[in-house]
Amino acid sequence: MNNFLPLKPELKSSIAISLENVTTRYLDVHRNLFKFSLRRILPIPGLFEKIDYQALLVELQDIKSHLIVEMSRLKRTGLAAADVITENDKSFLSTSLSYTKKIIEAIVCLIGIIEKLHKKTLGDRTYTRQQYQTEVSSWERLDKEATSLYDQMARAYNPNIYGKK
């Protein structure tokens, strides 16, 4: 007979909701940055809305700060509960922590891209298309890894709904 207990549902839900909220915000930045834009095809000044790189940077920095706090909470929770929680909840905490680390990496990469694009709009022509494509490829790899971890986290949160893999 094992004496393992599940995480308190309100704690587990709080973690899941917090990570879901920042993921939604991150996806909004992604959509605003990479959405289809007639402005890119027809760069007619004043006709189409510019991408507000500064606002995207502020949002990503805020998301990153929130994730750093969440990462600290996940580490504390995992350390405090490691010996008494179920394997499924250990998996949830571990995967949540891995997801948080990976999405922070993706955000840092995306911040670098946006900073360079913003400088380019201000006249700095040192950021080449090749550099952009290389950095976007790196970001896409990190984003794909984060997405995979997010899916694993969802399955660990509730394997009855999301299924086991």
PyMOL CGO cylinders between C-alpha atoms (Angstrom):
from pymol import cmd
from pymol.cgo import CYLINDER

trace = [
    CYLINDER, 0.00, 0.00, 0.00, 1.40, 3.38, -0.92, 0.3, 1, 1, 1, 1, 1, 1,
    CYLINDER, 1.40, 3.38, -0.92, 0.88, 6.48, 1.15, 0.3, 1, 1, 1, 1, 1, 1,
    CYLINDER, 0.88, 6.48, 1.15, 1.18, 8.94, -1.72, 0.3, 1, 1, 1, 1, 1, 1,
    CYLINDER, 1.18, 8.94, -1.72, -1.35, 11.74, -1.91, 0.3, 1, 1, 1, 1, 1, 1,
    CYLINDER, -1.35, 11.74, -1.91, -2.43, 13.85, -4.87, 0.3, 1, 1, 1, 1, 1, 1,
    CYLINDER, -2.43, 13.85, -4.87, -1.51, 17.50, -4.97, 0.3, 1, 1, 1, 1, 1, 1,
    CYLINDER, -1.51, 17.50, -4.97, -4.20, 19.72, -3.58, 0.3, 1, 1, 1, 1, 1, 1,
    CYLINDER, -4.20, 19.72, -3.58, -6.58, 20.31, -6.50, 0.3, 1, 1, 1, 1, 1, 1,
    CYLINDER, -6.58, 20.31, -6.50, -6.54, 24.09, -6.00, 0.3, 1, 1, 1, 1, 1, 1,
    CYLINDER, -6.54, 24.09, -6.00, -2.71, 24.15, -6.20, 0.3, 1, 1, 1, 1, 1, 1,
    CYLINDER, -2.71, 24.15, -6.20, -2.62, 21.97, -9.29, 0.3, 1, 1, 1, 1, 1, 1,
    CYLINDER, -2.62, 21.97, -9.29, -5.36, 24.04, -10.94, 0.3, 1, 1, 1, 1, 1, 1,
    CYLINDER, -5.36, 24.04, -10.94, -3.61, 27.27, -10.00, 0.3, 1, 1, 1, 1, 1, 1,
    CYLINDER, -3.61, 27.27, -10.00, -0.40, 26.11, -11.69, 0.3, 1, 1, 1, 1, 1, 1,
    CYLINDER, -0.40, 26.11, -11.69, -2.24, 24.91, -14.79, 0.3, 1, 1, 1, 1, 1, 1,
    CYLINDER, -2.24, 24.91, -14.79, -4.30, 28.10, -15.09, 0.3, 1, 1, 1, 1, 1, 1,
    CYLINDER, -4.30, 28.10, -15.09, -1.28, 30.32, -14.58, 0.3, 1, 1, 1, 1, 1, 1,
    CYLINDER, -1.28, 30.32, -14.58, 0.69, 28.54, -17.30, 0.3, 1, 1, 1, 1, 1, 1,
    CYLINDER, 0.69, 28.54, -17.30, -2.34, 28.52, -19.61, 0.3, 1, 1, 1, 1, 1, 1,
    CYLINDER, -2.34, 28.52, -19.61, -2.75, 32.29, -19.17, 0.3, 1, 1, 1, 1, 1, 1,
    CYLINDER, -2.75, 32.29, -19.17, 0.87, 33.12, -19.97, 0.3, 1, 1, 1, 1, 1, 1,
    CYLINDER, 0.87, 33.12, -19.97, 0.79, 30.70, -22.91, 0.3, 1, 1, 1, 1, 1, 1,
    CYLINDER, 0.79, 30.70, -22.91, -2.23, 32.53, -24.30, 0.3, 1, 1, 1, 1, 1, 1,
    CYLINDER, -2.23, 32.53, -24.30, -0.44, 35.87, -23.92, 0.3, 1, 1, 1, 1, 1, 1,
    CYLINDER, -0.44, 35.87, -23.92, 2.67, 34.44, -25.61, 0.3, 1, 1, 1, 1, 1, 1,
    CYLINDER, 2.67, 34.44, -25.61, 0.57, 33.16, -28.52, 0.3, 1, 1, 1, 1, 1, 1,
    CYLINDER, 0.57, 33.16, -28.52, -1.02, 36.60, -28.89, 0.3, 1, 1, 1, 1, 1, 1,
    CYLINDER, -1.02, 36.60, -28.89, 2.46, 38.14, -29.27, 0.3, 1, 1, 1, 1, 1, 1,
    CYLINDER, 2.46, 38.14, -29.27, 3.34, 35.43, -31.77, 0.3, 1, 1, 1, 1, 1, 1,
    CYLINDER, 3.34, 35.43, -31.77, 0.20, 36.14, -33.81, 0.3, 1, 1, 1, 1, 1, 1,
    CYLINDER, 0.20, 36.14, -33.81, 0.81, 39.89, -33.77, 0.3, 1, 1, 1, 1, 1, 1,
    CYLINDER, 0.81, 39.89, -33.77, 4.40, 39.46, -34.92, 0.3, 1, 1, 1, 1, 1, 1,
    CYLINDER, 4.40, 39.46, -34.92, 4.00, 36.80, -37.60, 0.3, 1, 1, 1, 1, 1, 1,
    CYLINDER, 4.00, 36.80, -37.60, 0.47, 37.41, -38.88, 0.3, 1, 1, 1, 1, 1, 1,
    CYLINDER, 0.47, 37.41, -38.88, -0.10, 38.05, -42.55, 0.3, 1, 1, 1, 1, 1, 1,
    CYLINDER, -0.10, 38.05, -42.55, 0.25, 41.73, -43.31, 0.3, 1, 1, 1, 1, 1, 1,
    CYLINDER, 0.25, 41.73, -43.31, -0.53, 43.69, -46.47, 0.3, 1, 1, 1, 1, 1, 1,
    CYLINDER, -0.53, 43.69, -46.47, 1.87, 46.31, -45.10, 0.3, 1, 1, 1, 1, 1, 1,
    CYLINDER, 1.87, 46.31, -45.10, 4.76, 43.94, -45.77, 0.3, 1, 1, 1, 1, 1, 1,
    CYLINDER, 4.76, 43.94, -45.77, 3.61, 43.45, -49.36, 0.3, 1, 1, 1, 1, 1, 1,
    CYLINDER, 3.61, 43.45, -49.36, 2.51, 47.04, -50.01, 0.3, 1, 1, 1, 1, 1, 1,
    CYLINDER, 2.51, 47.04, -50.01, 4.60, 49.29, -47.78, 0.3, 1, 1, 1, 1, 1, 1,
    CYLINDER, 4.60, 49.29, -47.78, 2.52, 52.42, -48.32, 0.3, 1, 1, 1, 1, 1, 1,
    CYLINDER, 2.52, 52.42, -48.32, 3.16, 54.83, -45.41, 0.3, 1, 1, 1, 1, 1, 1,
    CYLINDER, 3.16, 54.83, -45.41, 0.06, 55.63, -43.37, 0.3, 1, 1, 1, 1, 1, 1,
    CYLINDER, 0.06, 55.63, -43.37, -2.18, 53.10, -45.10, 0.3, 1, 1, 1, 1, 1, 1,
    CYLINDER, -2.18, 53.10, -45.10, -1.56, 50.06, -42.93, 0.3, 1, 1, 1, 1, 1, 1,
    CYLINDER, -1.56, 50.06, -42.93, -0.87, 49.71, -39.22, 0.3, 1, 1, 1, 1, 1, 1,
    CYLINDER, -0.87, 49.71, -39.22, 2.78, 49.16, -38.21, 0.3, 1, 1, 1, 1, 1, 1,
    CYLINDER, 2.78, 49.16, -38.21, 3.80, 46.37, -35.89, 0.3, 1, 1, 1, 1, 1, 1,
    CYLINDER, 3.80, 46.37, -35.89, 4.34, 47.88, -32.45, 0.3, 1, 1, 1, 1, 1, 1,
    CYLINDER, 4.34, 47.88, -32.45, 7.61, 46.15, -31.61, 0.3, 1, 1, 1, 1, 1, 1,
    CYLINDER, 7.61, 46.15, -31.61, 8.01, 48.10, -28.38, 0.3, 1, 1, 1, 1, 1, 1,
    CYLINDER, 8.01, 48.10, -28.38, 4.63, 46.91, -27.07, 0.3, 1, 1, 1, 1, 1, 1,
    CYLINDER, 4.63, 46.91, -27.07, 5.49, 43.32, -28.02, 0.3, 1, 1, 1, 1, 1, 1,
    CYLINDER, 5.49, 43.32, -28.02, 8.80, 43.60, -26.16, 0.3, 1, 1, 1, 1, 1, 1,
    CYLINDER, 8.80, 43.60, -26.16, 7.09, 44.95, -23.05, 0.3, 1, 1, 1, 1, 1, 1,
    CYLINDER, 7.09, 44.95, -23.05, 4.54, 42.13, -23.15, 0.3, 1, 1, 1, 1, 1, 1,
    CYLINDER, 4.54, 42.13, -23.15, 7.21, 39.44, -23.60, 0.3, 1, 1, 1, 1, 1, 1,
    CYLINDER, 7.21, 39.44, -23.60, 9.28, 40.85, -20.74, 0.3, 1, 1, 1, 1, 1, 1,
    CYLINDER, 9.28, 40.85, -20.74, 6.20, 40.78, -18.51, 0.3, 1, 1, 1, 1, 1, 1,
    CYLINDER, 6.20, 40.78, -18.51, 5.41, 37.20, -19.54, 0.3, 1, 1, 1, 1, 1, 1,
    CYLINDER, 5.41, 37.20, -19.54, 9.02, 36.20, -18.87, 0.3, 1, 1, 1, 1, 1, 1,
    CYLINDER, 9.02, 36.20, -18.87, 8.90, 37.79, -15.41, 0.3, 1, 1, 1, 1, 1, 1,
    CYLINDER, 8.90, 37.79, -15.41, 5.68, 35.94, -14.61, 0.3, 1, 1, 1, 1, 1, 1,
    CYLINDER, 5.68, 35.94, -14.61, 7.21, 32.65, -15.78, 0.3, 1, 1, 1, 1, 1, 1,
    CYLINDER, 7.21, 32.65, -15.78, 10.29, 33.15, -13.61, 0.3, 1, 1, 1, 1, 1, 1,
    CYLINDER, 10.29, 33.15, -13.61, 8.03, 33.55, -10.58, 0.3, 1, 1, 1, 1, 1, 1,
    CYLINDER, 8.03, 33.55, -10.58, 6.04, 30.48, -11.64, 0.3, 1, 1, 1, 1, 1, 1,
    CYLINDER, 6.04, 30.48, -11.64, 9.25, 28.50, -12.09, 0.3, 1, 1, 1, 1, 1, 1,
    CYLINDER, 9.25, 28.50, -12.09, 10.27, 29.34, -8.53, 0.3, 1, 1, 1, 1, 1, 1,
    CYLINDER, 10.27, 29.34, -8.53, 6.87, 28.19, -7.25, 0.3, 1, 1, 1, 1, 1, 1,
    CYLINDER, 6.87, 28.19, -7.25, 7.15, 24.94, -9.21, 0.3, 1, 1, 1, 1, 1, 1,
    CYLINDER, 7.15, 24.94, -9.21, 10.60, 24.24, -7.78, 0.3, 1, 1, 1, 1, 1, 1,
    CYLINDER, 10.60, 24.24, -7.78, 9.43, 24.95, -4.22, 0.3, 1, 1, 1, 1, 1, 1,
    CYLINDER, 9.43, 24.95, -4.22, 6.32, 22.80, -4.63, 0.3, 1, 1, 1, 1, 1, 1,
    CYLINDER, 6.32, 22.80, -4.63, 8.28, 19.94, -6.17, 0.3, 1, 1, 1, 1, 1, 1,
    CYLINDER, 8.28, 19.94, -6.17, 10.89, 19.97, -3.43, 0.3, 1, 1, 1, 1, 1, 1,
    CYLINDER, 10.89, 19.97, -3.43, 8.35, 20.19, -0.64, 0.3, 1, 1, 1, 1, 1, 1,
    CYLINDER, 8.35, 20.19, -0.64, 6.08, 17.47, -2.00, 0.3, 1, 1, 1, 1, 1, 1,
    CYLINDER, 6.08, 17.47, -2.00, 8.47, 15.11, -3.82, 0.3, 1, 1, 1, 1, 1, 1,
    CYLINDER, 8.47, 15.11, -3.82, 8.27, 12.33, -1.24, 0.3, 1, 1, 1, 1, 1, 1,
    CYLINDER, 8.27, 12.33, -1.24, 4.53, 12.39, -0.65, 0.3, 1, 1, 1, 1, 1, 1,
    CYLINDER, 4.53, 12.39, -0.65, 2.74, 13.04, -3.96, 0.3, 1, 1, 1, 1, 1, 1,
    CYLINDER, 2.74, 13.04, -3.96, 1.60, 10.59, -6.61, 0.3, 1, 1, 1, 1, 1, 1,
    CYLINDER, 1.60, 10.59, -6.61, 3.75, 9.73, -9.63, 0.3, 1, 1, 1, 1, 1, 1,
    CYLINDER, 3.75, 9.73, -9.63, 1.23, 11.45, -11.88, 0.3, 1, 1, 1, 1, 1, 1,
    CYLINDER, 1.23, 11.45, -11.88, 1.52, 14.69, -9.88, 0.3, 1, 1, 1, 1, 1, 1,
    CYLINDER, 1.52, 14.69, -9.88, 5.32, 14.40, -9.87, 0.3, 1, 1, 1, 1, 1, 1,
    CYLINDER, 5.32, 14.40, -9.87, 5.10, 14.09, -13.64, 0.3, 1, 1, 1, 1, 1, 1,
    CYLINDER, 5.10, 14.09, -13.64, 2.83, 17.13, -13.81, 0.3, 1, 1, 1, 1, 1, 1,
    CYLINDER, 2.83, 17.13, -13.81, 5.21, 19.26, -11.71, 0.3, 1, 1, 1, 1, 1, 1,
    CYLINDER, 5.21, 19.26, -11.71, 8.29, 18.04, -13.57, 0.3, 1, 1, 1, 1, 1, 1,
    CYLINDER, 8.29, 18.04, -13.57, 6.76, 18.62, -16.99, 0.3, 1, 1, 1, 1, 1, 1,
    CYLINDER, 6.76, 18.62, -16.99, 5.37, 22.00, -15.93, 0.3, 1, 1, 1, 1, 1, 1,
    CYLINDER, 5.37, 22.00, -15.93, 8.86, 23.02, -14.83, 0.3, 1, 1, 1, 1, 1, 1,
    CYLINDER, 8.86, 23.02, -14.83, 10.42, 21.76, -18.07, 0.3, 1, 1, 1, 1, 1, 1,
    CYLINDER, 10.42, 21.76, -18.07, 7.75, 23.58, -20.09, 0.3, 1, 1, 1, 1, 1, 1,
    CYLINDER, 7.75, 23.58, -20.09, 8.35, 26.80, -18.15, 0.3, 1, 1, 1, 1, 1, 1,
    CYLINDER, 8.35, 26.80, -18.15, 12.10, 26.63, -18.76, 0.3, 1, 1, 1, 1, 1, 1,
    CYLINDER, 12.10, 26.63, -18.76, 11.63, 25.90, -22.47, 0.3, 1, 1, 1, 1, 1, 1,
    CYLINDER, 11.63, 25.90, -22.47, 9.05, 28.63, -23.05, 0.3, 1, 1, 1, 1, 1, 1,
    CYLINDER, 9.05, 28.63, -23.05, 11.38, 31.11, -21.30, 0.3, 1, 1, 1, 1, 1, 1,
    CYLINDER, 11.38, 31.11, -21.30, 14.12, 30.07, -23.75, 0.3, 1, 1, 1, 1, 1, 1,
    CYLINDER, 14.12, 30.07, -23.75, 11.73, 30.61, -26.66, 0.3, 1, 1, 1, 1, 1, 1,
    CYLINDER, 11.73, 30.61, -26.66, 10.72, 34.01, -25.28, 0.3, 1, 1, 1, 1, 1, 1,
    CYLINDER, 10.72, 34.01, -25.28, 14.34, 35.12, -24.86, 0.3, 1, 1, 1, 1, 1, 1,
    CYLINDER, 14.34, 35.12, -24.86, 15.01, 34.11, -28.46, 0.3, 1, 1, 1, 1, 1, 1,
    CYLINDER, 15.01, 34.11, -28.46, 11.89, 35.94, -29.66, 0.3, 1, 1, 1, 1, 1, 1,
    CYLINDER, 11.89, 35.94, -29.66, 12.86, 39.05, -27.68, 0.3, 1, 1, 1, 1, 1, 1,
    CYLINDER, 12.86, 39.05, -27.68, 16.19, 39.08, -29.51, 0.3, 1, 1, 1, 1, 1, 1,
    CYLINDER, 16.19, 39.08, -29.51, 14.46, 38.86, -32.87, 0.3, 1, 1, 1, 1, 1, 1,
    CYLINDER, 14.46, 38.86, -32.87, 11.98, 41.62, -32.04, 0.3, 1, 1, 1, 1, 1, 1,
    CYLINDER, 11.98, 41.62, -32.04, 14.70, 43.93, -30.70, 0.3, 1, 1, 1, 1, 1, 1,
    CYLINDER, 14.70, 43.93, -30.70, 16.61, 43.58, -33.99, 0.3, 1, 1, 1, 1, 1, 1,
    CYLINDER, 16.61, 43.58, -33.99, 13.47, 44.09, -36.08, 0.3, 1, 1, 1, 1, 1, 1,
    CYLINDER, 13.47, 44.09, -36.08, 12.66, 47.19, -34.04, 0.3, 1, 1, 1, 1, 1, 1,
    CYLINDER, 12.66, 47.19, -34.04, 16.17, 48.58, -34.60, 0.3, 1, 1, 1, 1, 1, 1,
    CYLINDER, 16.17, 48.58, -34.60, 15.78, 47.87, -38.30, 0.3, 1, 1, 1, 1, 1, 1,
    CYLINDER, 15.78, 47.87, -38.30, 12.62, 50.01, -38.42, 0.3, 1, 1, 1, 1, 1, 1,
    CYLINDER, 12.62, 50.01, -38.42, 14.67, 52.80, -36.85, 0.3, 1, 1, 1, 1, 1, 1,
    CYLINDER, 14.67, 52.80, -36.85, 17.24, 52.65, -39.64, 0.3, 1, 1, 1, 1, 1, 1,
    CYLINDER, 17.24, 52.65, -39.64, 19.75, 50.04, -38.46, 0.3, 1, 1, 1, 1, 1, 1,
    CYLINDER, 19.75, 50.04, -38.46, 20.44, 47.91, -41.55, 0.3, 1, 1, 1, 1, 1, 1,
    CYLINDER, 20.44, 47.91, -41.55, 22.91, 45.47, -39.92, 0.3, 1, 1, 1, 1, 1, 1,
    CYLINDER, 22.91, 45.47, -39.92, 20.28, 42.76, -39.33, 0.3, 1, 1, 1, 1, 1, 1,
    CYLINDER, 20.28, 42.76, -39.33, 20.29, 40.68, -42.49, 0.3, 1, 1, 1, 1, 1, 1,
    CYLINDER, 20.29, 40.68, -42.49, 17.55, 38.48, -43.86, 0.3, 1, 1, 1, 1, 1, 1,
    CYLINDER, 17.55, 38.48, -43.86, 19.86, 35.47, -43.39, 0.3, 1, 1, 1, 1, 1, 1,
    CYLINDER, 19.86, 35.47, -43.39, 20.36, 36.30, -39.70, 0.3, 1, 1, 1, 1, 1, 1,
    CYLINDER, 20.36, 36.30, -39.70, 16.61, 36.73, -39.32, 0.3, 1, 1, 1, 1, 1, 1,
    CYLINDER, 16.61, 36.73, -39.32, 15.89, 33.38, -40.96, 0.3, 1, 1, 1, 1, 1, 1,
    CYLINDER, 15.89, 33.38, -40.96, 18.50, 31.62, -38.81, 0.3, 1, 1, 1, 1, 1, 1,
    CYLINDER, 18.50, 31.62, -38.81, 17.13, 33.13, -35.60, 0.3, 1, 1, 1, 1, 1, 1,
    CYLINDER, 17.13, 33.13, -35.60, 13.53, 32.38, -36.55, 0.3, 1, 1, 1, 1, 1, 1,
    CYLINDER, 13.53, 32.38, -36.55, 14.51, 28.75, -37.23, 0.3, 1, 1, 1, 1, 1, 1,
    CYLINDER, 14.51, 28.75, -37.23, 16.10, 28.58, -33.76, 0.3, 1, 1, 1, 1, 1, 1,
    CYLINDER, 16.10, 28.58, -33.76, 13.00, 30.13, -32.21, 0.3, 1, 1, 1, 1, 1, 1,
    CYLINDER, 13.00, 30.13, -32.21, 10.70, 27.73, -34.11, 0.3, 1, 1, 1, 1, 1, 1,
    CYLINDER, 10.70, 27.73, -34.11, 12.67, 24.75, -32.77, 0.3, 1, 1, 1, 1, 1, 1,
    CYLINDER, 12.67, 24.75, -32.77, 12.35, 26.06, -29.19, 0.3, 1, 1, 1, 1, 1, 1,
    CYLINDER, 12.35, 26.06, -29.19, 8.67, 26.82, -29.72, 0.3, 1, 1, 1, 1, 1, 1,
    CYLINDER, 8.67, 26.82, -29.72, 8.04, 23.31, -31.07, 0.3, 1, 1, 1, 1, 1, 1,
    CYLINDER, 8.04, 23.31, -31.07, 9.82, 21.77, -28.06, 0.3, 1, 1, 1, 1, 1, 1,
    CYLINDER, 9.82, 21.77, -28.06, 7.76, 23.96, -25.72, 0.3, 1, 1, 1, 1, 1, 1,
    CYLINDER, 7.76, 23.96, -25.72, 4.55, 22.93, -27.47, 0.3, 1, 1, 1, 1, 1, 1,
    CYLINDER, 4.55, 22.93, -27.47, 5.43, 19.26, -27.03, 0.3, 1, 1, 1, 1, 1, 1,
    CYLINDER, 5.43, 19.26, -27.03, 6.09, 19.83, -23.31, 0.3, 1, 1, 1, 1, 1, 1,
    CYLINDER, 6.09, 19.83, -23.31, 2.81, 21.74, -23.02, 0.3, 1, 1, 1, 1, 1, 1,
    CYLINDER, 2.81, 21.74, -23.02, 0.97, 18.73, -24.45, 0.3, 1, 1, 1, 1, 1, 1,
    CYLINDER, 0.97, 18.73, -24.45, 2.77, 16.42, -22.01, 0.3, 1, 1, 1, 1, 1, 1,
    CYLINDER, 2.77, 16.42, -22.01, 1.85, 18.77, -19.16, 0.3, 1, 1, 1, 1, 1, 1,
    CYLINDER, 1.85, 18.77, -19.16, -1.82, 18.67, -20.18, 0.3, 1, 1, 1, 1, 1, 1,
    CYLINDER, -1.82, 18.67, -20.18, -1.77, 14.87, -20.23, 0.3, 1, 1, 1, 1, 1, 1,
    CYLINDER, -1.77, 14.87, -20.23, -0.11, 14.78, -16.79, 0.3, 1, 1, 1, 1, 1, 1,
    CYLINDER, -0.11, 14.78, -16.79, -2.65, 17.30, -15.47, 0.3, 1, 1, 1, 1, 1, 1,
    CYLINDER, -2.65, 17.30, -15.47, -5.54, 15.02, -16.29, 0.3, 1, 1, 1, 1, 1, 1,
    CYLINDER, -5.54, 15.02, -16.29, -4.71, 11.79, -18.13, 0.3, 1, 1, 1, 1, 1, 1,
    CYLINDER, -4.71, 11.79, -18.13, -8.39, 10.80, -18.12, 0.3, 1, 1, 1, 1, 1, 1,
    CYLINDER, -8.39, 10.80, -18.12, -9.23, 13.75, -20.38, 0.3, 1, 1, 1, 1, 1, 1,
    CYLINDER, -9.23, 13.75, -20.38, -6.04, 14.17, -22.42, 0.3, 1, 1, 1, 1, 1, 1,
    CYLINDER, -6.04, 14.17, -22.42, -5.00, 10.51, -22.53, 0.3, 1, 1, 1, 1, 1, 1,
    CYLINDER, -5.00, 10.51, -22.53, -1.68, 8.93, -21.84, 0.3, 1, 1, 1, 1, 1, 1,
    CYLINDER, -1.68, 8.93, -21.84, 1.03, 8.85, -24.43, 0.3, 1, 1, 1, 1, 1, 1,
]
cmd.load_cgo(trace, "trace")
